[in-house]
Amino acid sequence: MVQQLREAFTIYSLDCLPSVVIENQFRLLQQTISLKMFIRICIVIFGVLTVIRWALRKKWGSVDRTNEIRSKGKIVLITGANTGIGKATALEFAQRDANVILACRDLEKAKEAVSWIRQKTTLGQLICMELDLSSLQSVRTFCKEFKSKYDRLDILINNAGVQVPPEKTKRTADGFEMHFGVNHLGHFLLTNLLLEPLKASAPSRIVTVSSIAHSWGKIYFDDLNCEKRVGKGLVINTLYSDSKLANALFSKELSKRIQGTGIRTYALCPGGVVTDFGRNRTGPMTWVFMILGPILRYILKSPQEGAATTMYCALSKNLINESGEMYRDCRRWNQKSRIQLDDEDANRLWQESAKLVLITGANSGLGKEATFEMAKRGAKASRNLELTQSVVEQVLKMHPSSELTAMKLDLGSLESVREFAKEVQSKFDKIDILISNAGVYAPLGKQMKTAEGYEFNFGVTK
Ligand SMILES: NC(=O)c1ccc[n+]([C@@H]2O[C@H](COP(=O)([O-])OP(=O)(O)OC[C@H]3O[C@@H](n4cnc5c(N)ncnc54)[C@H](OP(=O)(O)O)[C@@H]3O)[C@@H](O)[C@H]2O)c1
């Protein structure tokens, strides 16, 4: 019996537990209770769990497929679709004959997910595309490729998520704390860069997978990138909760900013779902989950059940006139059973996020703010010479150790672009991050042209 129990526990990754401890514990248990009593206790526990399971399943609700907007032929983009809830969501859309883009950081894993889905349905199109949300460059490259292939996007599902031990000081390619960078900033930039194709297929929807964990999250505006809090060996991973709160605030603020475009946005908690999400877990919580593992597997949602609220938000006709709300168990999430999302925080987080990820134009507005942020990280800023000089001085005053180089670039002249590129190549061996922010908005009616005679908006911005 001891051997069987040890094997059973090994299945739930207890292999790290010293075997002598297990043996001693179960010898003691054997002496204290008889086999008959042990079987009785097991039957009672199993009965109680079955009742809990039944009650939970009644509460979870399900998707009403007769009350869905049509998804045949729709273009649906799902981040993190190679496993867990994302993969189950991809299957659901394929079964509804949609064109599903699996946006994953590992294309091999994405292809395995496609094979898995293909064993279940031949419907729908499945397209794998590479997207690593821990690199803003990857997000930009992905969006560029997407836009070169598709001129519309019907449904964007911001599903991917990561949970890493808070004591690990792992950072994204751009130096952001991992939860904040992947779960929030990556999706923030992705969504912003895909607004045009989403507008083109309005009414369209954006669904962001948050979590009940957002309720114990907090946005530390003085430490957004978690410089002070990371690496402190926290027992509960509050950095993850903070990023899930950021997801919820993002969706709320987005709904305001896209009002009138025909795009709707929803955030949700999928519930407790049995996936590999805790694969990076360490510390005391590993023990808790190992011991409770078999029970949780029995009573929690399967990935298919976990995907139900995502499908509800993406397709239910009930939500046609709703936007910016949160959902759980295939229904609107009662405000009273979760924390109130603060409008001011949502707006401020948006602005701060825009500064961190967006888009150049370094002599004013967001670009100037971005320059400040990049300068703090030791980057070089290159922009229009005359206007930028004063910004360079301001940045140097605040961050004297920054290295900034002001360079002349006029996007309204291809000649200037060529000269600029030549100069950059002669001065620097490599560019780590290129932020293509600059843009113009030439007033309608004014026939403005670039140096080469192109229409001004087209010539400069594109
Ligand atoms: N499971 C739950 O109980 C639960 C509860 C509440 C909320 N959620 C949320 O549900 C969502 C899905 O989680 P899940 O349970 O299905 O977990 P999962 O099985 O671990 O799936 C997470 C997905 O995100 C992807 N991902 C991670 N980092 C990425 C990156 N840098 N770039 C692109 N993709 C990345 C993963 O790709 P790899 O396979 O390559 O790592 C994977 O495909 C997450 O947002 C999570 O916060 C889950």
The ligand as an ORCA input file, in Angstrom:
! r2SCAN-3c Opt
* xyz 0 1
  N      -6.509     28.039    -15.213
  C      -7.174     28.806    -14.368
  O      -7.702     28.329    -13.363
  C      -7.326     30.280    -14.624
  C      -8.072     31.038    -13.714
  C      -8.234     32.403    -13.940
  C      -7.671     32.984    -15.078
  N      -6.941     32.231    -15.945
  C      -6.397     32.917    -17.134
  O      -6.717     32.169    -18.281
  C      -5.751     32.409    -19.307
  C      -5.331     31.096    -19.918
  O      -4.711     30.318    -18.910
  P      -4.660     28.726    -18.930
  O      -5.212     28.260    -17.645
  O      -5.196     28.170    -20.186
  O      -3.065     28.511    -18.825
  P      -2.032     27.752    -19.769
  O      -2.543     26.413    -20.085
  O      -0.730     27.884    -19.076
  O      -2.027     28.660    -21.087
  C      -1.404     29.905    -21.132
  C      -1.087     30.233    -22.570
  O      -0.444     31.514    -22.598
  C       0.729     31.384    -23.408
  N       1.771     32.343    -23.092
  C       2.467     32.491    -21.957
  N       3.410     33.433    -22.123
  C       3.321     33.884    -23.393
  C       4.019     34.826    -24.170
  N       5.064     35.483    -23.674
  N       3.639     35.036    -25.445
  C       2.619     34.344    -25.970
  N       1.919     33.424    -25.308
  C       2.276     33.193    -24.024
  C       1.207     29.954    -23.136
  O       2.147     29.561    -24.127
  P       3.237     28.404    -23.797
  O       2.506     27.111    -23.823
  O       4.230     28.545    -24.900
  O       3.780     28.714    -22.445
  C      -0.116     29.237    -23.207
  O      -0.481     29.023    -24.532
  C      -4.621     33.170    -18.633
  O      -4.713     34.536    -18.990
  C      -4.885     33.013    -17.145
  O      -4.443     34.140    -16.406
  C      -6.749     30.885    -15.761
*
